[in-house]
Amino acid sequence: MLLKNRLFTPGPTPLLPAAQNAMAAFTAHHRTADFKALFTRVLADMKDFIGTQNDVLVIASSGTGAMEGSVSNLTSPGDRVLVLTAGKFGERWRDLAKAYGCQVDLVEKPYGNTFSLDEVRAKLTPETKAVYVQATESSTGARHDVEGIAKLVRKNGDNTLLVVDAITGLGTTHFDVDGWGIDVIIGGSQKALMIPPGLAYVAVSERAWKRMESTKNPRYYFDFRKERKSAAKGETAFTPATSLFAALGAALDFVRQMGNGDIAAGRKALVDNAELAAEMTRAGVTALGLKLYSSAPSAALTAINAPAGLDSGEIVKEFRESYSAVVANGQGDMKGKLFRIAHIGYYDYLDTVGILAALEQVLTAVTDQKVEFGSAVRAAQQVFAQSRSREVAEVAGR
Ligand SMILES: *Cc1c(COP(=O)(O)O)cnc(C)c1O
């Protein structure tokens, strides 16, 4: 059969056609009124998308650039910080903090797990200058309890900042950024906002801005204060990724439409979409006798163990070669052990049912397992139908 290329990876994610068109059409120079208008609108809309009154910066870099900036701007050499890690992206926080000379305390859990709040509480000290965590650990599919962690950090006092890598969390997970007291929350363009890689977003609290007045780690391109100063004038500090801003503007319009004119409602709809796709996927893979890799699965993505004795690379390869569906293998030590199907951004019901139907074929091709066709799809359909009837009941109950 004909093959359509489709991404099911936790970044990059499928592109929104309206955003692609907006990018292609955009030609304005970055020091013009046209760009200024776009830039100002995008920053305001990003606040609504993230759900915060804090300043939002949009920087030309991959998500890791904003992670690095969240270490270099907020710490001095020798500062004590707490990193919560249970995957490749948690390890990135640890490595970044070490690279900037921090004294790193760790809550470290095996891949696939999450943290108990007691363990986090036990590692917090009055000297802890910042806590670094992922909202959703994209290498394992785990969801961490940001709300619970935030409560502990806020109780620890204003000397401790909470920095959340929500690069796959934004748009797949509900947050109350200001209510919970998250000081820095980070996103990336190639995840839930349905545009290509190249932009990082970061929302920064007053507490974090204040910290930057005294921190001593070196920074230049990722100097958040410089970016904030420029943004107040409707400009970026350096040449912005202008076409990506145009794409982001279109993506935010799409989210607004999803919320019938309200971006916050659209964000909620996008999160609910991911939650439902993830729930359908979990039901489908479980019906096939497969096991989830994480004990605390996120809505961002589902990580699935390869059947015993099979390299997950075989599954990934069969998806790609026979169905042109790109699913992700495990990273690092997890390579060959699991495969990952994402639900971030521009995915819908048909994508979800389609990838499960393909999984039934893939397992038939690469294992000796006798797969009952329709079993994964049926389980997903039931989840979908239940969600539908709940929705109908809610509307009727109003
Ligand atoms: C994708 C991702 C990153 C890294 O983003 P880059 O854009 O590749 O730098 C960091 N953290 C998480 C949780 C991610 O999913």
The ligand as an SDF file (V2000), in Angstrom:
LIG
                    3D

 15 15  0  0  0  0  0  0  0  0999 V2000
   12.8640   16.8980   24.0290 C   0  0  0  0  0  0  0  0  0  0  0  0
   13.1840   17.0650   25.4620 C   0  0  0  0  0  0  0  0  0  0  0  0
   14.3020   17.7910   25.9110 C   0  0  0  0  0  0  0  0  0  0  0  0
   15.3690   18.3100   25.0270 C   0  0  0  0  0  0  0  0  0  0  0  0
   14.9810   19.1890   24.1370 O   0  0  0  0  0  0  0  0  0  0  0  0
   15.9360   19.5680   22.9190 P   0  0  0  0  0  0  0  0  0  0  0  0
   15.0130   20.4550   22.1750 O   0  0  0  0  0  0  0  0  0  0  0  0
   16.2970   18.3100   22.2130 O   0  0  0  0  0  0  0  0  0  0  0  0
   17.1020   20.2700   23.4710 O   0  0  0  0  0  0  0  0  0  0  0  0
   14.4810   17.9760   27.2670 C   0  0  0  0  0  0  0  0  0  0  0  0
   13.6430   17.4470   28.1540 N   0  0  0  0  0  0  0  0  0  0  0  0
   12.5810   16.7110   27.7770 C   0  0  0  0  0  0  0  0  0  0  0  0
   11.6860   16.1490   28.8280 C   0  0  0  0  0  0  0  0  0  0  0  0
   12.3310   16.4900   26.4200 C   0  0  0  0  0  0  0  0  0  0  0  0
   11.2940   15.7490   26.0490 O   0  0  0  0  0  0  0  0  0  0  0  0
  1  2  1  0
  2  3  1  0
  2 14  2  0
  3  4  1  0
  3 10  2  0
  4  5  1  0
  5  6  1  0
  6  7  2  0
  6  8  1  0
  6  9  1  0
 10 11  1  0
 11 12  2  0
 12 13  1  0
 12 14  1  0
 14 15  1  0
M  END
$$$$
